Every structure is written in C-alpha cells, then in structure tokens.
Amino acid sequence: MKKSLLTASAMIMLAGMVTAEPSGTFRQAHELGFGAQSSLDPISKGRVFQITEKIMNRLVRPGLDGKPSADLSVGWEANADATVWTFKLRDGVTFHDGGTFEAADVVYSLNRVLDPDSDSPARSAVKMITDVTAVDDMTVRITLDTPFADMPLQLMDYRLRMLNEGSGDTIATTGNGTGPFRVETFDAEGTTVLVANPDYWEGAPGVARMEVIGIADGQARLQALLGGLIDMARGITAQQQVMLSGSNRSDVQVIPTGNWCGLVFRTDVASFDDVRVRRAVRLAADREELVKLVLGGQGTVACDAPVEPNDPYRADLSCPQDIETARALLAEAGYPDGIEIDVHVATLEPTWPTLAVAYQEQAAAAGIRANVVQAPTDGYWSEVWMKKDVVATRWNERPADQALHEIYLSTAKWNESYYMVVGFDETLAAARRELDFEARKAIYVDVQKRLWETGGTLIPYTVTRLVGVSSRVSNLDAVKNDAVRWHLIAVD
C-alpha cells in the first residue's frame, strides 16, 4: 500500500493573485553576515537568503500552516516503508535564462548538495538520500538509506533550491532560478537589483523591481526604515516596535514563529566539556524574565531544544531557573568560586546585546561572571561564531528532525556547540526509521530531554517575530520565514 501525501497543485494557489502590470520598487536590507563572501549559491554558507528566497524555488515549500506544500513538485507519494519517494513535477516552468525546468535539474540540484566535495551545510538535511533518478522528464524518484515518513519536510529546507542542470559553477553570481524575480545586478556588499519575472508560474509579481541592500548594523537598518530608505526590516526589537508603530510611514507585523536566539557554550573546550558546568550555565537563566526583558513579552519559553511550539514532536519540558543547583554543580565540577566567561555578541541581531546583558545579571547569582564582548558585525558568522568559546546564535525554525540533525548531530557541519554525546546520533537515526507516529514522537521527545540534561546551548525562547514594514507596501501578510509569497507584494 502506498501513502499519498499530496495529490493536487491547486492546494497552493492563493486568492487575490496580483495580475496588474508590475510597478514600483520594494527595498529590503540584508545583514552582510558573510561580508564579501556573500553569495547567490543557495547551498553555500554565505548565501544571502533575502535574495535566494525571491529568485529560486524548491520542490516543496512550507504552506502558511507550516506543512509541506507544492512548489516545483505538484505531488508526491511513498512506498510502503517510506524508503522510496516519487515526486511529480510542475510542467511549463522556465528558468530566468530561458531553460526549461525538468527532472534532470532536480537530479543535478540534489546530487550537488549530496556531493561531499561541495562541503555544503545543507547536506545534513538530505544525506539519507542514496539515489535520485529521473523516471521521465516530469517525474523524479528519490531512494533513501532508511525509512523516513517525514521526507517532504526535509525538502522544505530554505537552501534546497532547484538549479538549472550544470549551472553550479556560475550560480553564485548569476542566481539563475525559476522564482518571481531575476537578478539584474548582484553586489554582495552594496545594492543587489532584482527585476520582475513576467513568466513566473504563479503569475507576474506586483512589484517591478526589488533592491536588496547590505546594511550590517541593526540600528542602521531601523533608521533606514524610519527614513523611508527601505520598505522592510526583519529582527525589530520590542523597544523599536513602539517607535515604528507610532510613525505614519511604517508599521510592525507580529508573527509567532519557531525562530530562536540563544547562547552557545562549546562543549569541546574547558570548562564546558564538563556536563555539570554546561548544565549550570543554563540553569542560571530565568527564561520567563528573558522573554520579558529581551522580547517585551512576545515570545515563548523554550527549554534548550530547537523545536518550535507548534511542532508535533515538541517535548513538554519545564526549565525554571535554579541558582542553588547551578552553584552546586559548579562546585562539584571543581569551581566552588564560580567561573568567568566571555560572551561574544554583535549588533547584526538587535536582541543579542540585550540577551547577553540580561543573562550576565542573572548568572551572577550562581557565581558565573559573564563579560559581554562586542564583536564586529561584518564577518561575525565566519570569524566569531563556532570560533569563540561562548557566542550568541540564532536559527530560523526547522522541522524537529532537521533542526536536531543540523544543530546537534556529532558530524553536522553546523554543530555549533560541538556536541558529542554517546548514543545521541543513533537515537536520531532510530527516530527516522520509526514509521509509527506515536513511537517516533516518543523518540524525539527523549532526544529533547537529553539535550536539556547534557546540551551546550542555552535556548531561552522561541521568537515572536517583529517585522517592520513601510506603509507603501501591501500584500505582505504572510511573513513566516520564507513562506511569504513574494509575487503578491505591491507598493504604491
């Protein structure tokens, strides 16, 4: 018996599609997190997702409810044990250079990610794939090395964009995709110009031109929005919300998400290589208070697992501040007088400095003397993150399995805490093989409990995203990660 998960592309067609001639210019900032290394290659660590989300499509994208929805694939089904998946492709789609999208492009795109020589962090999302075969021009068969009932969720990864066969050597600068906008000029540290794709399969965009501008500093992005220089700024703080909401030139959208910010304590360096110490530094945090101080109350407490509140696999955990136990654990580990740490942050994420200072004050009661170190915004991801012992981090929401594999699997490229606990990888693998939902959920819950006991990452909350938007913009109502339908945006 086969499992049919989706049978019609009509499910993803949206009411109110813009049909008028594209007009106007939409301007948005990106953060220059990788500086001159920024790229249009969706699987590179320097990819600028504020651009790739507008110029490229995936096989499967998140619907507005977060569930898998048709994109360049219009439907899929699995065999009885979920080891072989068949995807039917959307007909009549073309790349910006005029090439026709077909099965060979899917085979090429996925194999490029899977190639170990590509050194792509996106590989961890799909490394269970052993073979990608074009059944015909509009059908692709994907074979896995293990049963995996949630495979379509993996293909929603924002980096798994479909490229034209053979374009890997040039994609970093051309950005040749199938999306609603195409690249006119790419300037990694300046202004990238995108223009409307009149042949987009969902209809021509409402906006004729998009400018994606490199602005590294969060405060500078806010000022650009207030001054009318850009039309959208993500990462608005609760304090900034008051300022924007009081302006007749801007407004703020409030979107509950599974995105999160936190502090990473590297488990491969002293003193965090001792599980007692890394548990102590996390127990010192008052998460309820951090939600109030950092997010203005607009967030949900998390207990150090990167699983969003609405994910069906989220564990129901309790994680109150426990100063007494934190002190006892430090003493037991050989630090009766506490420890001193440097917490590295940057203003490319506006809430990081506030989080670090709030944590500094809370942790002091447990004998943890935290020095907040301000790092440059330019190159933070390449020079500070995964380099220093304690750093601020942030992640966009991912399905539970993907987040756990990408952030904590011992061999994952972005295992930022260098987490390596005996049996953890094997437990994650067992979850993927389990076809019964309740049994699979029990394994994922167990994994999250292990992270609470042994992890090196303080995840105090998931974020209610505040997005600053210019009053010029309309049809920008669905801004949960990249589920926004960019072709629907219009400006006056």
C-alpha positions in Angstrom: 0.0 0.0 0.0 1.3 3.5 -0.9 0.9 6.6 1.2 -0.4 9.6 -0.8 0.5 12.8 0.9 -0.5 15.3 -1.7 -2.3 14.9 -5.0 -3.1 18.4 -6.4 -1.2 21.5 -7.1 -4.4 23.5 -6.8 -3.9 23.4 -3.0 -1.2 26.0 -3.1 -2.9 28.6 -5.4 -3.7 31.8 -3.5 -6.7 34.0 -3.8 -6.1 37.6 -4.8 -3.1 36.9 -7.0 -1.7 40.1 -8.5 -2.5 40.4 -12.2 -1.8 44.0 -12.9 1.4 45.1 -14.6 4.3 45.1 -12.2 5.2 48.6 -10.8 7.2 50.2 -8.1 10.3 49.3 -6.2 10.5 47.2 -3.0 13.6 47.8 -0.9 14.9 45.5 1.8 18.2 45.1 3.8 20.4 42.2 4.4 22.9 41.9 7.2 26.2 41.3 5.4 26.8 38.4 7.8 29.4 36.9 5.4 30.7 40.2 4.0 32.5 39.9 0.7 31.9 36.1 0.9 28.2 36.6 0.4 26.8 34.6 -2.5 23.7 33.7 -4.5 24.6 30.0 -4.3 21.7 28.7 -2.1 23.8 25.8 -0.6 26.9 27.9 0.3 27.3 29.1 3.9 27.5 32.7 2.6 24.2 32.6 0.7 22.0 35.7 1.0 18.6 34.2 1.7 16.9 37.6 1.4 17.8 37.2 -2.3 17.6 33.5 -3.0 14.1 33.3 -1.5 12.9 35.7 -4.2 14.7 34.2 -7.2 14.6 30.4 -6.7 12.1 27.7 -5.9 12.2 24.4 -4.0 10.4 21.1 -4.7 8.4 21.5 -1.6 7.8 24.7 0.4 6.1 25.4 3.7 2.5 26.3 3.5 1.2 29.2 5.6 0.3 26.5 8.1 3.9 25.3 8.1 3.0 22.0 6.5 4.6 20.7 3.2 3.0 22.4 0.2 3.6 22.1 -3.5 6.2 24.3 -5.2 8.1 22.9 -8.2 6.7 19.5 -7.3 2.9 19.3 -7.5 2.5 16.0 -5.6 4.4 13.1 -4.0 3.9 9.6 -2.7 6.0 7.0 -0.8 6.2 3.2 -1.0 5.0 1.1 2.0 8.1 1.5 4.1 8.8 5.1 3.1 12.2 4.3 1.6 11.3 5.4 -1.9 9.6 8.7 -2.7 8.2 9.7 -6.1 7.7 13.4 -7.0 5.6 14.7 -9.9 7.0 18.0 -11.2 5.3 21.2 -12.3 5.0 21.5 -16.1 5.7 24.7 -18.0 8.3 26.2 -15.6 11.3 28.0 -17.1 14.5 29.4 -15.6 15.4 33.0 -16.0 17.8 32.2 -18.8 15.0 30.5 -20.8 15.9 26.9 -19.9 13.0 24.5 -19.2 12.7 23.1 -15.7 12.6 19.3 -15.7 13.6 16.2 -13.8 17.3 16.4 -14.9 17.5 19.7 -13.0 16.2 18.1 -9.8 18.7 15.2 -10.1 21.5 17.7 -10.6 20.4 20.1 -7.8 20.1 17.3 -5.2 23.2 15.5 -6.2 25.2 18.7 -6.0 24.0 19.1 -2.3 24.8 15.5 -1.6 28.3 15.7 -3.0 30.8 15.6 -0.1 33.2 17.7 -2.0 30.6 20.6 -2.1 31.1 21.0 1.6 27.6 22.3 1.9 25.9 22.7 5.3 22.6 21.8 3.5 23.9 18.3 3.0 22.8 17.3 6.5 19.2 17.9 5.7 19.2 15.2 2.9 22.1 12.9 3.5 19.7 10.0 3.9 19.2 10.1 0.1 21.2 7.4 -1.7 19.9 7.9 -5.2 18.0 10.5 -7.3 16.6 9.2 -10.6 14.7 10.9 -13.4 11.8 8.5 -14.2 10.8 10.7 -17.0 11.0 14.5 -17.8 8.4 15.3 -15.2 8.9 12.6 -12.5 11.7 12.1 -10.0 12.3 9.1 -7.8 14.3 9.5 -4.5 15.7 6.5 -2.7 16.7 6.7 1.0 19.0 4.5 3.1 16.4 4.3 5.8 12.6 4.6 6.2 11.7 8.2 6.7 8.0 9.1 6.9 8.7 12.9 7.1 10.9 13.2 4.0 8.9 16.1 2.4 9.6 18.2 5.5 13.3 17.9 4.7 12.8 19.3 1.2 11.2 22.4 2.6 14.8 23.5 3.7 15.2 27.1 2.5 18.6 26.2 0.9 17.3 23.3 -1.3 16.5 25.5 -4.3 16.3 24.0 -7.8 19.1 25.0 -10.2 19.4 24.5 -14.0 21.5 21.4 -14.7 25.2 22.3 -14.9 24.9 25.8 -13.5 26.8 25.2 -10.3 30.0 26.9 -11.4 28.2 30.2 -12.1 25.2 30.2 -9.8 27.0 32.2 -7.1 26.9 35.3 -9.2 24.1 34.8 -11.7 21.4 33.5 -9.4 19.6 31.8 -12.4 16.4 30.4 -10.9 12.7 29.9 -11.5 11.4 32.5 -9.0 9.3 35.5 -9.3 12.3 37.8 -9.6 15.5 37.5 -11.6 18.9 39.1 -10.9 19.8 42.2 -12.8 22.9 43.1 -10.8 24.5 41.4 -7.8 26.6 43.4 -5.3 27.4 41.4 -2.2 28.3 44.5 -0.1 26.1 47.1 -1.8 22.8 47.0 -3.6 21.5 44.0 -5.5 18.8 44.7 -8.0 16.1 42.2 -8.9 13.5 42.7 -11.6 10.1 41.1 -12.1 9.9 37.7 -13.9 6.9 38.1 -16.2 6.9 34.4 -16.9 6.7 33.2 -13.3 4.4 30.2 -13.0 2.3 31.7 -10.2 1.8 34.9 -12.2 3.8 38.1 -12.7 4.9 39.8 -9.5 3.1 43.0 -8.4 6.5 44.8 -7.9 8.6 45.7 -11.0 11.9 46.0 -9.1 13.5 44.9 -5.8 16.6 46.3 -4.2 18.3 44.2 -1.5 20.8 46.5 0.3 23.7 45.4 2.5 23.3 47.1 6.0 25.2 45.3 8.6 24.1 47.1 11.8 20.6 46.5 13.2 20.2 50.1 14.4 21.2 51.4 10.9 18.5 49.2 9.4 15.9 50.6 11.7 16.9 54.2 10.8 16.8 53.3 7.1 13.2 52.0 7.6 12.2 55.1 9.6 13.8 57.3 7.0 11.9 55.7 4.1 15.1 54.2 2.6 13.9 50.6 2.9 10.4 49.0 3.0 11.0 46.1 5.3 13.3 45.2 8.2 13.3 41.9 10.0 14.5 41.5 13.6 12.8 44.5 15.1 13.0 44.6 18.9 10.1 45.2 21.2 11.6 48.6 22.0 11.8 49.6 18.4 8.2 48.4 17.8 6.9 51.3 19.8 8.8 53.8 17.6 7.7 52.2 14.3 4.1 51.8 15.3 4.0 55.5 16.2 5.1 56.5 12.7 2.7 57.2 9.8 5.4 55.9 7.5 5.7 52.4 8.9 4.0 49.6 10.9 5.0 46.4 12.6 3.8 42.9 11.8 3.7 40.4 14.7 4.3 36.8 13.6 4.6 33.8 16.0 7.5 31.6 14.9 9.8 28.8 15.9 12.8 31.0 15.3 15.1 31.4 18.3 18.2 33.2 19.6 20.5 31.8 22.3 24.0 31.4 23.7 26.3 28.6 22.7 28.8 27.1 25.1 31.3 25.0 23.2 31.3 21.5 24.7 34.7 20.7 23.4 36.6 23.3 25.5 37.2 23.7 29.2 35.2 24.2 31.3 32.2 23.4 29.2 33.5 19.9 28.3 32.2 19.0 31.8 28.4 18.4 31.5 28.0 19.7 35.0 29.3 23.1 34.0 27.3 23.4 30.9 24.2 22.4 32.8 25.0 25.0 35.4 25.3 27.9 33.0 21.9 27.0 31.5 20.2 26.6 34.9 21.3 30.1 35.8 19.0 31.6 33.2 15.5 32.8 34.1 13.8 32.2 30.8 10.5 33.9 31.7 12.3 37.0 32.7 14.4 36.9 29.5 11.2 36.8 27.4 10.1 40.0 29.2 13.4 41.8 29.1 14.6 40.9 25.6 11.4 40.4 23.7 9.0 42.6 25.6 7.0 39.5 26.5 6.5 38.5 22.8 8.0 35.0 22.8 7.5 31.5 24.2 9.8 29.9 26.8 12.0 27.1 25.4 13.9 24.6 27.4 17.1 24.4 25.3 15.7 22.3 22.4 15.3 23.9 18.9 11.8 22.6 18.3 9.0 25.2 17.7 5.9 25.3 20.0 3.6 24.0 17.3 5.8 21.2 16.1 4.0 17.8 16.7 7.3 16.5 18.1 7.9 19.2 20.7 8.6 17.9 24.2 6.6 19.3 27.1 9.5 20.3 29.4 9.9 22.5 32.4 13.0 24.6 32.9 12.8 27.1 35.8 15.8 29.0 37.0 17.7 27.1 39.7 20.6 29.1 41.1 21.2 26.7 44.0 21.6 23.7 41.8 23.8 25.7 39.4 26.1 26.7 42.2 26.3 23.1 43.5 27.1 21.7 40.0 29.9 24.2 39.6 31.4 23.3 43.0 31.1 19.6 42.2 33.0 20.3 38.9 35.8 22.0 40.8 34.7 25.6 40.6 33.5 26.5 44.2 34.1 30.2 43.5 32.3 30.1 40.2 33.7 30.7 36.7 34.4 33.7 34.4 33.3 33.6 30.8 33.4 35.9 27.7 30.1 36.1 25.8 30.6 37.3 22.2 27.7 39.2 20.5 27.2 41.6 17.6 24.5 44.1 16.7 23.6 42.3 13.4 20.9 40.7 15.6 19.5 43.6 17.6 18.4 41.5 20.6 21.8 39.8 21.2 23.3 42.5 23.3 20.2 42.8 25.4 20.1 39.0 25.9 23.8 38.9 26.9 23.5 41.7 29.4 20.3 40.2 30.9 22.0 36.8 31.2 25.1 38.4 32.7 22.9 39.8 35.6 21.0 36.6 36.1 24.0 34.3 36.0 26.0 36.4 38.5 23.8 34.9 41.3 25.2 31.5 40.5 28.9 32.7 40.6 29.1 33.0 36.8 30.9 36.2 35.9 30.0 36.9 32.3 31.9 39.5 30.3 29.9 40.8 27.3 32.3 41.2 24.3 31.0 43.2 21.4 32.2 41.7 18.1 32.2 43.3 14.6 29.0 42.7 12.7 30.9 42.2 9.4 32.1 38.7 9.3 30.5 37.6 12.6 29.4 34.3 11.2 32.9 33.5 9.7 35.2 34.9 12.4 33.3 34.6 15.7 30.5 32.0 15.5 31.9 28.5 16.0 35.3 30.0 16.8 34.9 31.6 20.3 34.0 29.6 23.4 30.7 31.4 24.1 28.8 33.1 21.3 25.3 34.4 20.5 23.5 32.4 17.9 20.1 32.4 16.1 18.3 30.0 13.9 15.1 30.1 11.8 12.6 27.4 12.6 13.0 24.0 11.0 11.1 20.7 11.4 12.2 18.9 14.6 14.2 16.2 12.8 16.0 18.7 10.6 16.8 21.0 13.5 18.1 18.3 15.7 20.3 16.7 13.0 21.6 20.0 11.7 22.5 21.6 15.1 23.4 18.6 17.3 24.4 15.6 15.2 28.1 15.0 16.0 29.1 15.1 12.3 26.9 18.0 11.3 28.7 20.9 9.7 26.8 23.4 11.8 27.1 21.5 15.1 27.9 24.9 16.7 28.3 23.6 20.3 30.5 20.7 19.1 28.0 18.5 20.9 29.0 14.8 21.0 27.2 12.5 23.5 27.4 8.7 23.2 24.2 7.2 21.7 22.7 10.6 20.6 23.3 10.1 16.9 22.0 6.6 17.0 18.8 7.7 18.7 18.2 10.3 16.0 18.6 7.7 13.4 16.1 5.4 15.1 13.5 8.2 15.0 13.8 8.4 11.2 13.3 4.7 10.8 10.2 4.6 13.0 7.0 4.7 10.9 4.5 4.8 13.7 3.9 8.4 14.7 3.5 8.0 18.4 6.6 5.8 18.7 8.5 8.3 16.6 7.3 11.2 18.7 8.5 9.4 21.9 12.0 9.2 20.5 12.1 12.8 19.5 10.9 13.8 23.0 13.6 11.6 24.6 16.2 13.4 22.4 15.0 16.8 23.7 15.2 15.6 27.3 18.8 14.5 26.7 19.6 18.0 25.4 18.1 19.6 28.5 20.4 17.4 30.6 23.6 17.5 28.6 23.4 20.2 25.9 25.7 23.2 25.5 23.2 25.6 24.0 21.0 27.9 26.1 17.8 28.3 24.1 15.7 30.5 26.3 12.8 31.2 24.0 11.3 31.0 20.5 10.7 34.4 19.0 7.5 36.2 18.1 9.0 37.9 15.0 8.5 41.6 14.7 8.8 42.8 11.1 9.0 46.5 10.3 7.1 47.3 7.1 6.8 50.6 5.1 3.3 51.9 4.7 3.9 51.8 0.9 3.7 48.0 0.9 0.6 45.8 0.6 0.0 42.1 0.3 2.8 41.3 2.8 0.7 39.5 5.3 2.3 36.0 5.3 5.8 36.6 6.5 6.6 33.4 8.4 10.2 32.7 7.4 10.2 32.5 3.6 6.6 31.3 3.3 5.8 34.9 2.2 4.6 34.8 -1.4 6.9 37.4 -2.9 5.0 37.6 -6.2 2.0 39.0 -4.3 3.8 42.1 -2.9 2.8 45.5 -4.2 4.0 49.1 -3.5 2.2 52.3 -4.1 
